[in-house]
Amino acid sequence: QLELVESGGGLVQPGGSLRLSCAASGDTLANYNLGWFRQVPGKEREGVSYIRCFDDMTAYADSVKGRFTISRDNAKNTVLLQMNSLKPDDTAIYYCTATVVDGPFPPPKDEYDYWGQGTQVTVSS
């Protein structure tokens, strides 16, 4: 059973950077398509960034393109999200997620089988 644990969230000023990390146990992340989602109270969880397992193709939400970068470190069994030029609208709980389903890329939210517990990111002056 794959387990995911996020870390790296916190409070940052607008324009600042954070790097989120998601450590996996129970299986190897190299077998999974991975993603980062975020959610604010009262809103749907939305996809932010995705990375495909067999070729590391990436995809991003329009709102974060050019500012966020997703990557994986198979040796550490970890997926990372580098977030630069942060804005107050980026404030949310960020979740990493994984799926073995191989279909359209990026996979829709309901295709993901495993979720972490989330890490809070707050962008505020």
C-alpha positions as CSV (number, residue, x, y, z in Angstrom):
1,Q,0.0,0.0,0.0
2,L,1.5,3.3,-1.1
3,E,1.7,6.0,1.5
4,L,2.4,9.7,0.8
5,V,3.6,12.3,3.2
6,E,4.0,16.0,2.2
7,S,6.3,18.5,3.8
8,G,7.7,21.9,3.1
9,G,4.6,24.1,3.5
10,G,4.6,27.3,5.5
11,L,4.2,31.1,5.5
12,V,5.9,33.1,2.7
13,Q,5.6,36.6,1.5
14,P,4.3,37.4,-2.0
15,G,7.1,36.9,-4.6
16,G,8.8,34.3,-2.4
17,S,9.5,30.6,-3.0
18,L,8.8,27.3,-1.3
19,R,9.7,23.8,-2.2
20,L,7.2,21.1,-1.3
21,S,8.3,17.5,-0.9
22,C,6.2,14.3,-1.0
23,A,7.9,11.2,0.4
24,A,6.5,7.8,-0.5
25,S,6.7,4.5,1.3
26,G,5.2,1.1,0.6
27,D,6.0,1.1,-3.1
28,T,8.2,2.9,-5.6
29,L,7.0,6.2,-7.1
30,A,8.6,5.3,-10.4
31,N,5.6,3.1,-11.1
32,Y,3.1,5.9,-10.7
33,N,1.8,9.0,-12.5
34,L,2.0,11.7,-9.9
35,G,0.4,15.0,-9.3
36,W,0.0,18.0,-6.9
37,F,-3.4,19.4,-6.2
38,R,-4.5,22.2,-3.9
39,Q,-7.7,23.1,-2.1
40,V,-9.0,26.1,-0.2
41,P,-12.1,26.0,2.1
42,G,-15.4,26.0,0.2
43,K,-13.8,25.2,-3.2
44,E,-13.1,22.1,-5.3
45,R,-9.7,20.5,-5.1
46,E,-7.8,21.6,-8.2
47,G,-4.9,20.1,-10.1
48,V,-1.7,22.2,-10.1
49,S,1.0,20.0,-11.7
50,Y,1.5,16.5,-13.0
51,I,4.3,14.2,-14.1
52,R,4.0,11.0,-16.1
53,C,5.8,7.9,-15.0
54,F,7.3,6.5,-18.2
55,D,8.7,9.7,-19.8
56,D,8.5,12.4,-17.1
57,M,6.3,14.5,-19.3
58,T,4.8,17.4,-17.2
59,A,1.7,19.5,-17.3
60,Y,0.6,22.6,-15.3
61,A,-2.5,24.5,-14.6
62,D,-2.5,27.8,-16.4
63,S,-2.4,29.7,-13.1
64,V,1.0,28.3,-12.2
65,K,2.7,27.9,-15.6
66,G,6.2,29.4,-15.6
67,R,6.2,29.7,-11.7
68,F,5.9,26.0,-10.5
69,T,8.1,23.1,-11.5
70,I,7.3,19.4,-10.7
71,S,10.0,16.8,-10.6
72,R,10.6,13.4,-9.2
73,D,13.7,11.9,-7.4
74,N,13.4,8.2,-7.9
75,A,16.5,7.5,-5.8
76,K,14.8,9.2,-2.8
77,N,11.3,8.0,-3.8
78,T,10.1,11.6,-3.6
79,V,8.2,14.0,-5.8
80,L,8.9,17.7,-5.5
81,L,7.1,20.9,-6.3
82,Q,9.2,24.0,-6.6
83,M,7.0,27.1,-6.3
84,N,8.4,30.5,-7.2
85,S,6.9,34.0,-7.5
86,L,4.2,33.0,-5.1
87,K,1.0,35.0,-5.0
88,P,-1.7,35.3,-2.3
89,D,-4.0,33.3,-4.6
90,D,-1.6,30.3,-4.2
91,T,-2.6,30.0,-0.5
92,A,-4.1,26.5,-0.1
93,I,-3.5,23.1,1.3
94,Y,-1.4,21.2,-1.2
95,Y,-1.7,17.5,-1.7
96,C,0.4,15.0,-3.6
97,T,-1.3,12.1,-5.3
98,A,-0.5,9.1,-7.3
99,T,-2.2,6.7,-9.7
100,V,-1.2,3.6,-11.7
101,V,-3.9,4.3,-14.3
102,D,-2.4,4.9,-17.7
103,G,-4.8,6.9,-19.8
104,P,-5.3,10.5,-20.8
105,F,-2.6,12.9,-19.5
106,P,-3.0,14.5,-17.1
107,P,-5.4,12.1,-15.4
108,P,-8.6,13.5,-14.0
109,K,-8.9,14.0,-10.3
110,D,-11.1,10.9,-9.7
111,E,-8.4,8.6,-11.3
112,Y,-6.0,9.1,-8.4
113,D,-5.8,6.3,-5.9
114,Y,-3.5,7.6,-3.3
115,W,-3.4,11.0,-1.5
116,G,-1.2,12.5,1.2
117,Q,-2.5,14.4,4.2
118,G,-1.7,17.8,2.8
119,T,0.6,20.7,3.7
120,Q,-0.5,24.3,4.2
121,V,0.9,27.0,2.1
122,T,0.1,30.6,3.1
123,V,1.3,33.5,0.9
124,S,0.8,36.8,2.8
125,S,2.6,39.9,3.7
